[in-house]
Amino acid sequence: MTAPTPLHGALLELGLEDLIPLPEALGDQDVRASVGGQPTINQIAAALVELLHLGRVSVWAGRWPAEPHRVSSADAERLLSDPGCYSFSNEAKGLERIYFANVENIA
């Protein structure tokens, strides 16, 4: 990443609130405004992977309502790049909900 984009900024701001489920990022008003409309999963995934590589976000997984656990960087990149993780319907299949957080929120 050469320079932060408005999308990076919106995701970092959103991630300061709490652990954010990936599907929630798709509908966030500030995230939408940062790309001038409805962001694609690929846009959000690419931005989150860049932020992960920079050490700006961490990724968590867990079944609702259990407490989620932090995942390794390798697993985090795989999960962030999986379009299925951006839907709440995955949970009906018994899969974990995937979250991200701004690391400044976790410190």
MIPASE-556736 format. One record per atom (N, C-alpha, C, O): x negated, y, z negated; residue in one letter; atom name. Coordinates in pm, whole numbers, plus 50000, padded with zeros to 5 digits. Atoms other than C-alpha are relative to their C-alpha. Example, Ala and Ser with C-alpha at 12.3 -4.5 7.8 and 13.67 -1.06 7.14 Angstrom:
// residues 2
{gumi {49911 49881 50000} 'A' 'N'}
{gumi {48770 49550 49220} 'A' 'CA'}
{gumi {49910 50120 50000} 'A' 'C'}
{gumi {49806 50118 49934} 'A' 'O'}
{gumi {50082 49881 50006} 'S' 'N'}
{gumi {48633 49894 49286} 'S' 'CA'}
{gumi {50077 50109 49927} 'S' 'C'}
{gumi {50026 50220 49910} 'S' 'O'}
END
This chain:
// residues 107
{gumi {49914 49883 50000} 'M' 'N'}
{gumi {50000 50000 50000} 'M' 'CA'}
{gumi {49910 50123 50000} 'M' 'C'}
{gumi {49823 50138 49913} 'M' 'O'}
{gumi {50084 49880 49990} 'T' 'N'}
{gumi {49846 50328 50105} 'T' 'CA'}
{gumi {50054 50113 49915} 'T' 'C'}
{gumi {49977 50181 49848} 'T' 'O'}
{gumi {49939 49893 50080} 'A' 'N'}
{gumi {50088 50569 49940} 'A' 'CA'}
{gumi {50136 49953 49951} 'A' 'C'}
{gumi {50208 49884 50023} 'A' 'O'}
{gumi {49868 50039 50051} 'P' 'N'}
{gumi {50392 50520 49718} 'P' 'CA'}
{gumi {50111 50060 50087} 'P' 'C'}
{gumi {50100 50174 50134} 'P' 'O'}
{gumi {49885 49954 49923} 'T' 'N'}
{gumi {50721 50550 49902} 'T' 'CA'}
{gumi {50113 50034 49903} 'T' 'C'}
{gumi {50107 49998 49786} 'T' 'O'}
{gumi {49884 49977 50087} 'P' 'N'}
{gumi {51053 50676 49767} 'P' 'CA'}
{gumi {50061 49869 49948} 'P' 'C'}
{gumi {50112 49865 49836} 'P' 'O'}
{gumi {49948 50129 50046} 'L' 'N'}
{gumi {51160 50309 49748} 'L' 'CA'}
{gumi {49918 49948 49883} 'L' 'C'}
{gumi {49975 49901 49784} 'L' 'O'}
{gumi {50083 50041 50113} 'H' 'N'}
{gumi {50863 50223 49526} 'H' 'CA'}
{gumi {50038 50078 49875} 'H' 'C'}
{gumi {50055 50021 49767} 'H' 'O'}
{gumi {49964 49916 50114} 'G' 'N'}
{gumi {50950 50517 49302} 'G' 'CA'}
{gumi {50134 49965 49941} 'G' 'C'}
{gumi {50149 49960 49818} 'G' 'O'}
{gumi {49866 50035 50049} 'A' 'N'}
{gumi {51317 50421 49279} 'A' 'CA'}
{gumi {49997 49866 49926} 'A' 'C'}
{gumi {50063 49851 49823} 'A' 'O'}
{gumi {50009 50131 50067} 'L' 'N'}
{gumi {51231 50060 49189} 'L' 'CA'}
{gumi {49927 50012 49867} 'L' 'C'}
{gumi {49967 49951 49768} 'L' 'O'}
{gumi {50071 49981 50127} 'L' 'N'}
{gumi {50981 50169 48926} 'L' 'CA'}
{gumi {50088 50070 49898} 'L' 'C'}
{gumi {50088 50034 49780} 'L' 'O'}
{gumi {49909 49929 50091} 'E' 'N'}
{gumi {51235 50409 48777} 'E' 'CA'}
{gumi {50108 49905 49948} 'E' 'C'}
{gumi {50138 49905 49828} 'E' 'O'}
{gumi {49897 50097 50041} 'L' 'N'}
{gumi {51504 50139 48772} 'L' 'CA'}
{gumi {49942 49900 49901} 'L' 'C'}
{gumi {50008 49864 49803} 'L' 'O'}
{gumi {50065 50098 50086} 'G' 'N'}
{gumi {51259 49896 48612} 'G' 'CA'}
{gumi {49963 50051 49863} 'G' 'C'}
{gumi {49925 49972 49777} 'G' 'O'}
{gumi {50024 49945 50133} 'L' 'N'}
{gumi {51207 50132 48320} 'L' 'CA'}
{gumi {50117 49976 49907} 'L' 'C'}
{gumi {50102 49981 49785} 'L' 'O'}
{gumi {49879 50013 50082} 'E' 'N'}
{gumi {51563 50068 48202} 'E' 'CA'}
{gumi {50003 49872 49919} 'E' 'C'}
{gumi {50044 49873 49803} 'E' 'O'}
{gumi {49985 50131 50061} 'D' 'N'}
{gumi {51537 49698 48120} 'D' 'CA'}
{gumi {49942 49899 50096} 'D' 'C'}
{gumi {49878 49936 50194} 'D' 'O'}
{gumi {50027 50103 49899} 'L' 'N'}
{gumi {51474 49366 48290} 'L' 'CA'}
{gumi {50113 50009 50101} 'L' 'C'}
{gumi {50230 49996 50064} 'L' 'O'}
{gumi {49900 49976 49897} 'I' 'N'}
{gumi {51656 49421 48620} 'I' 'CA'}
{gumi {50016 49876 50087} 'I' 'C'}
{gumi {49919 49834 50149} 'I' 'O'}
{gumi {49979 50112 49908} 'P' 'N'}
{gumi {51813 49126 48805} 'P' 'CA'}
{gumi {49979 50048 50145} 'P' 'C'}
{gumi {50023 50157 50181} 'P' 'O'}
{gumi {50027 49960 49862} 'L' 'N'}
{gumi {51699 49132 49169} 'L' 'CA'}
{gumi {50126 50042 50075} 'L' 'C'}
{gumi {50120 50141 50149} 'L' 'O'}
{gumi {49881 49955 49925} 'P' 'N'}
{gumi {52058 49149 49305} 'P' 'CA'}
{gumi {50045 50141 49963} 'P' 'C'}
{gumi {50102 50212 50045} 'P' 'O'}
{gumi {49959 49867 50045} 'E' 'N'}
{gumi {52117 49463 49099} 'E' 'CA'}
{gumi {49923 50110 50075} 'E' 'C'}
{gumi {49977 50218 50098} 'E' 'O'}
{gumi {50081 49901 49928} 'A' 'N'}
{gumi {51835 49644 49282} 'A' 'CA'}
{gumi {50061 50033 50136} 'A' 'C'}
{gumi {50050 50146 50183} 'A' 'O'}
{gumi {49939 49976 49869} 'L' 'N'}
{gumi {52020 49602 49612} 'L' 'CA'}
{gumi {50110 50104 49995} 'L' 'C'}
{gumi {50128 50180 50091} 'L' 'O'}
{gumi {49886 49909 50009} 'G' 'N'}
{gumi {52317 49801 49489} 'G' 'CA'}
{gumi {49975 50128 49923} 'G' 'C'}
{gumi {50064 50212 49911} 'G' 'O'}
{gumi {50029 49881 50079} 'D' 'N'}
{gumi {52142 50064 49280} 'D' 'CA'}
{gumi {50008 50126 50085} 'D' 'C'}
{gumi {49953 50131 50195} 'D' 'O'}
{gumi {49977 49875 49926} 'Q' 'N'}
{gumi {52240 50415 49388} 'Q' 'CA'}
{gumi {49869 50070 50037} 'Q' 'C'}
{gumi {49854 50118 50149} 'Q' 'O'}
{gumi {50127 49933 49971} 'D' 'N'}
{gumi {51887 50558 49362} 'D' 'CA'}
{gumi {49916 49922 50099} 'D' 'C'}
{gumi {49847 49980 50183} 'D' 'O'}
{gumi {50071 50084 49902} 'V' 'N'}
{gumi {51737 50264 49550} 'V' 'CA'}
{gumi {50060 50022 50138} 'V' 'C'}
{gumi {49988 50037 50236} 'V' 'O'}
{gumi {49933 49976 49872} 'R' 'N'}
{gumi {51997 50311 49823} 'R' 'CA'}
{gumi {49961 50137 50057} 'R' 'C'}
{gumi {49932 50149 50176} 'R' 'O'}
{gumi {50034 49865 49954} 'A' 'N'}
{gumi {51924 50685 49842} 'A' 'CA'}
{gumi {49855 50007 50049} 'A' 'C'}
{gumi {49824 50084 50139} 'A' 'O'}
{gumi {50142 49995 49964} 'S' 'N'}
{gumi {51550 50617 49867} 'S' 'CA'}
{gumi {49974 49950 50142} 'S' 'C'}
{gumi {49872 49984 50202} 'S' 'O'}
{gumi {50016 50050 49862} 'V' 'N'}
{gumi {51599 50436 50200} 'V' 'CA'}
{gumi {50106 50056 50094} 'V' 'C'}
{gumi {50112 50018 50211} 'V' 'O'}
{gumi {49899 49937 49916} 'G' 'N'}
{gumi {51889 50644 50327} 'G' 'CA'}
{gumi {50117 49910 50034} 'G' 'C'}
{gumi {50177 49925 50140} 'G' 'O'}
{gumi {49887 50091 49976} 'G' 'N'}
{gumi {52151 50371 50298} 'G' 'CA'}
{gumi {49978 49869 49928} 'G' 'C'}
{gumi {49910 49863 49826} 'G' 'O'}
{gumi {50012 50131 50063} 'Q' 'N'}
{gumi {52176 50003 50216} 'Q' 'CA'}
{gumi {49864 49938 50031} 'Q' 'C'}
{gumi {49831 49913 50147} 'Q' 'O'}
{gumi {50130 50062 49974} 'P' 'N'}
{gumi {51829 49854 50169} 'P' 'CA'}
{gumi {50018 49853 50037} 'P' 'C'}
{gumi {50114 49789 49996} 'P' 'O'}
{gumi {49999 50143 49969} 'T' 'N'}
{gumi {51755 49513 50313} 'T' 'CA'}
{gumi {49923 49926 49890} 'T' 'C'}
{gumi {49843 49985 49818} 'T' 'O'}
{gumi {50075 50082 50095} 'I' 'N'}
{gumi {51631 49229 50099} 'I' 'CA'}
{gumi {49851 50006 50034} 'I' 'C'}
{gumi {49767 50015 49944} 'I' 'O'}
{gumi {50141 49996 49960} 'N' 'N'}
{gumi {51309 49236 50301} 'N' 'CA'}
{gumi {49932 50129 49956} 'N' 'C'}
{gumi {49816 50126 49915} 'N' 'O'}
{gumi {50058 49873 50045} 'Q' 'N'}
{gumi {51253 49606 50219} 'Q' 'CA'}
{gumi {49970 49995 49851} 'Q' 'C'}
{gumi {49861 50032 49807} 'Q' 'O'}
{gumi {50018 50004 50144} 'I' 'N'}
{gumi {51302 49551 49848} 'I' 'CA'}
{gumi {49894 49897 49963} 'I' 'C'}
{gumi {49808 49923 49878} 'I' 'O'}
{gumi {50099 50104 50029} 'A' 'N'}
{gumi {51101 49227 49845} 'A' 'CA'}
{gumi {49859 50049 50029} 'A' 'C'}
{gumi {49769 50030 49947} 'A' 'O'}
{gumi {50134 49951 49964} 'A' 'N'}
{gumi {50806 49388 50025} 'A' 'CA'}
{gumi {49952 50105 49901} 'A' 'C'}
{gumi {49836 50103 49859} 'A' 'O'}
{gumi {50038 49896 50095} 'A' 'N'}
{gumi {50808 49688 49792} 'A' 'CA'}
{gumi {49967 49940 49863} 'A' 'C'}
{gumi {49869 49980 49800} 'A' 'O'}
{gumi {50026 50062 50131} 'L' 'N'}
{gumi {50828 49470 49479} 'L' 'CA'}
{gumi {49871 49919 50002} 'L' 'C'}
{gumi {49797 49919 49904} 'L' 'O'}
{gumi {50125 50076 49990} 'V' 'N'}
{gumi {50546 49244 49601} 'V' 'CA'}
{gumi {49881 50096 49997} 'V' 'C'}
{gumi {49781 50067 49931} 'V' 'O'}
{gumi {50108 49900 50005} 'E' 'N'}
{gumi {50329 49552 49662} 'E' 'CA'}
{gumi {49981 50051 49858} 'E' 'C'}
{gumi {49867 50063 49811} 'E' 'O'}
{gumi {50010 49952 50138} 'L' 'N'}
{gumi {50410 49681 49313} 'L' 'CA'}
{gumi {49944 49892 49908} 'L' 'C'}
{gumi {49871 49923 49814} 'L' 'O'}
{gumi {50055 50112 50076} 'L' 'N'}
{gumi {50333 49335 49170} 'L' 'CA'}
{gumi {49848 49995 50018} 'L' 'C'}
{gumi {49774 49981 49921} 'L' 'O'}
{gumi {50144 50004 49972} 'H' 'N'}
{gumi {49990 49337 49341} 'H' 'CA'}
{gumi {49926 50114 49933} 'H' 'C'}
{gumi {49809 50101 49896} 'H' 'O'}
{gumi {50061 49883 50066} 'L' 'N'}
{gumi {49923 49680 49193} 'L' 'CA'}
{gumi {50009 49993 49848} 'L' 'C'}
{gumi {49956 50080 49778} 'L' 'O'}
{gumi {49984 50013 50145} 'G' 'N'}
{gumi {50015 49557 48845} 'G' 'CA'}
{gumi {50102 50094 49942} 'G' 'C'}
{gumi {50099 50123 49822} 'G' 'O'}
{gumi {49900 49902 50047} 'R' 'N'}
{gumi {50308 49798 48824} 'R' 'CA'}
{gumi {50131 49936 49954} 'R' 'C'}
{gumi {50205 49997 49878} 'R' 'O'}
{gumi {49880 50071 50044} 'V' 'N'}
{gumi {50588 49538 48779} 'V' 'CA'}
{gumi {49962 49860 49955} 'V' 'C'}
{gumi {49861 49804 49998} 'V' 'O'}
{gumi {50011 50140 50039} 'S' 'N'}
{gumi {50622 49203 48609} 'S' 'CA'}
{gumi {50132 49933 50037} 'S' 'C'}
{gumi {50234 49999 50054} 'S' 'O'}
{gumi {49883 50077 49956} 'V' 'N'}
{gumi {50865 48927 48702} 'V' 'CA'}
{gumi {50033 49897 49894} 'V' 'C'}
{gumi {49945 49833 49835} 'V' 'O'}
{gumi {49948 50087 50105} 'W' 'N'}
{gumi {51079 48722 48469} 'W' 'CA'}
{gumi {50107 49909 50061} 'W' 'C'}
{gumi {50166 49942 50164} 'W' 'O'}
{gumi {49897 50094 49952} 'A' 'N'}
{gumi {51314 48423 48515} 'A' 'CA'}
{gumi {50069 49937 49880} 'A' 'C'}
{gumi {50009 49918 49775} 'A' 'O'}
{gumi {49926 50067 50105} 'G' 'N'}
{gumi {51585 48262 48308} 'G' 'CA'}
{gumi {50146 49982 50038} 'G' 'C'}
{gumi {50198 50050 50127} 'G' 'O'}
{gumi {49857 50022 49977} 'R' 'N'}
{gumi {51938 48130 48300} 'R' 'CA'}
{gumi {50079 50090 49906} 'R' 'C'}
{gumi {50053 50092 49785} 'R' 'O'}
{gumi {49915 49911 50078} 'W' 'N'}
{gumi {52196 48382 48181} 'W' 'CA'}
{gumi {50084 49917 49907} 'W' 'C'}
{gumi {50139 49816 49952} 'W' 'O'}
{gumi {50050 49883 50072} 'P' 'N'}
{gumi {52246 48450 47890} 'P' 'CA'}
{gumi {49873 49973 49919} 'P' 'C'}
{gumi {49840 50053 49831} 'P' 'O'}
{gumi {50123 50031 50074} 'A' 'N'}
{gumi {51924 48284 47762} 'A' 'CA'}
{gumi {49894 50107 50025} 'A' 'C'}
{gumi {49897 50176 50127} 'A' 'O'}
{gumi {50111 49904 49988} 'E' 'N'}
{gumi {51616 48499 47707} 'E' 'CA'}
{gumi {49909 49955 50115} 'E' 'C'}
{gumi {49863 49840 50117} 'E' 'O'}
{gumi {50087 50038 49889} 'P' 'N'}
{gumi {51411 48505 48028} 'P' 'CA'}
{gumi {49853 49990 49958} 'P' 'C'}
{gumi {49814 50043 49855} 'P' 'O'}
{gumi {50143 50015 50025} 'H' 'N'}
{gumi {51042 48411 48042} 'H' 'CA'}
{gumi {49923 50064 50115} 'H' 'C'}
{gumi {49969 50067 50229} 'H' 'O'}
{gumi {50085 49937 49897} 'R' 'N'}
{gumi {50762 48588 48229} 'R' 'CA'}
{gumi {49942 49890 50088} 'R' 'C'}
{gumi {49905 49784 50038} 'R' 'O'}
{gumi {50055 50099 49907} 'V' 'N'}
{gumi {50642 48404 48540} 'V' 'CA'}
{gumi {49861 50044 50046} 'V' 'C'}
{gumi {49826 50162 50041} 'V' 'O'}
{gumi {50136 49970 49952} 'S' 'N'}
{gumi {50289 48382 48679} 'S' 'CA'}
{gumi {50007 50086 50125} 'S' 'C'}
{gumi {50110 50094 50192} 'S' 'O'}
{gumi {50005 49913 49882} 'S' 'N'}
{gumi {50180 48620 48954} 'S' 'CA'}
{gumi {50028 49921 50128} 'S' 'C'}
{gumi {50098 49970 50217} 'S' 'O'}
{gumi {49977 50081 49879} 'A' 'N'}
{gumi {50176 48339 49213} 'A' 'CA'}
{gumi {50148 49965 50013} 'A' 'C'}
{gumi {50206 49977 50121} 'A' 'O'}
{gumi {49857 50031 49996} 'D' 'N'}
{gumi {50529 48229 49120} 'D' 'CA'}
{gumi {50082 50126 50024} 'D' 'C'}
{gumi {50183 50123 50094} 'D' 'O'}
{gumi {49928 49874 49984} 'A' 'N'}
{gumi {50639 48593 49101} 'A' 'CA'}
{gumi {50006 50041 50146} 'A' 'C'}
{gumi {50112 50080 50195} 'A' 'O'}
{gumi {50001 49961 49859} 'E' 'N'}
{gumi {50533 48664 49459} 'E' 'CA'}
{gumi {50092 49910 50082} 'E' 'C'}
{gumi {50164 49957 50170} 'E' 'O'}
{gumi {49912 50094 49929} 'R' 'N'}
{gumi {50710 48351 49582} 'R' 'CA'}
{gumi {50147 50032 49974} 'R' 'C'}
{gumi {50228 50033 50066} 'R' 'O'}
{gumi {49861 49971 50036} 'L' 'N'}
{gumi {51030 48439 49395} 'L' 'CA'}
{gumi {50047 50133 50060} 'L' 'C'}
{gumi {50159 50143 50110} 'L' 'O'}
{gumi {49963 49869 49944} 'L' 'N'}
{gumi {51029 48804 49506} 'L' 'CA'}
{gumi {50021 49990 50151} 'L' 'C'}
{gumi {50100 50066 50207} 'L' 'O'}
{gumi {49990 50015 49855} 'S' 'N'}
{gumi {50991 48687 49868} 'S' 'CA'}
{gumi {50114 49907 50043} 'S' 'C'}
{gumi {50139 49892 50162} 'S' 'O'}
{gumi {49892 50094 49971} 'D' 'N'}
{gumi {51281 48439 49845} 'D' 'CA'}
{gumi {50134 50075 50007} 'D' 'C'}
{gumi {50182 50123 49905} 'D' 'O'}
{gumi {49873 49925 49988} 'P' 'N'}
{gumi {51601 48600 49984} 'P' 'CA'}
{gumi {50111 49946 49910} 'P' 'C'}
{gumi {50199 50022 49868} 'P' 'O'}
{gumi {49898 50058 50086} 'G' 'N'}
{gumi {51812 48359 49778} 'G' 'CA'}
{gumi {50000 50055 49859} 'G' 'C'}
{gumi {50102 50049 49790} 'G' 'O'}
{gumi {50010 49945 50136} 'C' 'N'}
{gumi {51690 48522 49457} 'C' 'CA'}
{gumi {50070 50134 49986} 'C' 'C'}
{gumi {50083 50186 49875} 'C' 'O'}
{gumi {49934 49869 50003} 'Y' 'N'}
{gumi {51872 48844 49551} 'Y' 'CA'}
{gumi {50153 49986 50000} 'Y' 'C'}
{gumi {50224 50079 50038} 'Y' 'O'}
{gumi {49857 50025 50007} 'S' 'N'}
{gumi {52217 48689 49499} 'S' 'CA'}
{gumi {50034 49938 49865} 'S' 'C'}
{gumi {49965 49847 49819} 'S' 'O'}
{gumi {49956 50060 50125} 'F' 'N'}
{gumi {52401 48616 49177} 'F' 'CA'}
{gumi {50060 49862 50022} 'F' 'C'}
{gumi {50073 49786 49927} 'F' 'O'}
{gumi {49940 50132 49974} 'S' 'N'}
{gumi {52556 48311 49349} 'S' 'CA'}
{gumi {49899 49887 49982} 'S' 'C'}
{gumi {49938 49771 49969} 'S' 'O'}
{gumi {50101 50102 50024} 'N' 'N'}
{gumi {52226 48128 49304} 'N' 'CA'}
{gumi {50018 49934 49865} 'N' 'C'}
{gumi {49987 49816 49848} 'N' 'O'}
{gumi {49982 50053 50134} 'E' 'N'}
{gumi {52311 48084 48939} 'E' 'CA'}
{gumi {50103 49888 49998} 'E' 'C'}
{gumi {50092 49795 49917} 'E' 'O'}
{gumi {49899 50106 49992} 'A' 'N'}
{gumi {52615 47874 49031} 'A' 'CA'}
{gumi {49937 49868 50046} 'A' 'C'}
{gumi {49991 49761 50021} 'A' 'O'}
{gumi {50072 50119 49953} 'K' 'N'}
{gumi {52365 47633 49190} 'K' 'CA'}
{gumi {49904 49948 49893} 'K' 'C'}
{gumi {49829 49854 49918} 'K' 'O'}
{gumi {50087 50042 50109} 'G' 'N'}
{gumi {52184 47600 48856} 'G' 'CA'}
{gumi {49861 50060 50004} 'G' 'C'}
{gumi {49773 50018 49929} 'G' 'O'}
{gumi {50131 49936 49990} 'L' 'N'}
{gumi {51894 47823 48957} 'L' 'CA'}
{gumi {49989 50115 49901} 'L' 'C'}
{gumi {50090 50169 49855} 'L' 'O'}
{gumi {50023 49892 50094} 'E' 'N'}
{gumi {51739 48083 48731} 'E' 'CA'}
{gumi {50026 50136 50065} 'E' 'C'}
{gumi {50009 50153 50186} 'E' 'O'}
{gumi {49988 49861 49958} 'R' 'N'}
{gumi {51817 48453 48757} 'R' 'CA'}
{gumi {49858 50059 49994} 'R' 'C'}
{gumi {49783 50034 49900} 'R' 'O'}
{gumi {50133 49940 49992} 'I' 'N'}
{gumi {51508 48650 48861} 'I' 'CA'}
{gumi {50012 50149 49971} 'I' 'C'}
{gumi {50100 50218 50023} 'I' 'O'}
{gumi {50000 49861 50045} 'Y' 'N'}
{gumi {51431 48987 48702} 'Y' 'CA'}
{gumi {49864 50064 50032} 'Y' 'C'}
{gumi {49764 49995 50049} 'Y' 'O'}
{gumi {50128 49928 49998} 'F' 'N'}
{gumi {51167 49255 48743} 'F' 'CA'}
{gumi {50011 50112 49898} 'F' 'C'}
{gumi {50120 50154 49858} 'F' 'O'}
{gumi {50007 49887 50094} 'A' 'N'}
{gumi {51053 49527 48506} 'A' 'CA'}
{gumi {49875 50081 50031} 'A' 'C'}
{gumi {49772 50026 50071} 'A' 'O'}
{gumi {50116 49911 49994} 'N' 'N'}
{gumi {50822 49825 48525} 'N' 'CA'}
{gumi {49914 49963 49880} 'N' 'C'}
{gumi {49965 49956 49768} 'N' 'O'}
{gumi {50086 50043 50111} 'V' 'N'}
{gumi {50521 49720 48314} 'V' 'CA'}
{gumi {49993 50106 49889} 'V' 'C'}
{gumi {49962 50073 49775} 'V' 'O'}
{gumi {49998 49896 50103} 'E' 'N'}
{gumi {50544 50055 48133} 'E' 'CA'}
{gumi {50116 49979 49903} 'E' 'C'}
{gumi {50112 50028 49790} 'E' 'O'}
{gumi {49886 50032 50085} 'N' 'N'}
{gumi {50876 49929 47993} 'N' 'CA'}
{gumi {49965 49889 49902} 'N' 'C'}
{gumi {50020 49883 49793} 'N' 'O'}
{gumi {50033 50119 50078} 'I' 'N'}
{gumi {50717 49612 47855} 'I' 'CA'}
{gumi {49894 50030 49894} 'I' 'C'}
{gumi {49890 49965 49789} 'I' 'O'}
{gumi {50113 49969 50090} 'A' 'N'}
{gumi {50413 49771 47686} 'A' 'CA'}
{gumi {50042 50035 49860} 'A' 'C'}
{gumi {49958 50063 49775} 'A' 'O'}
END
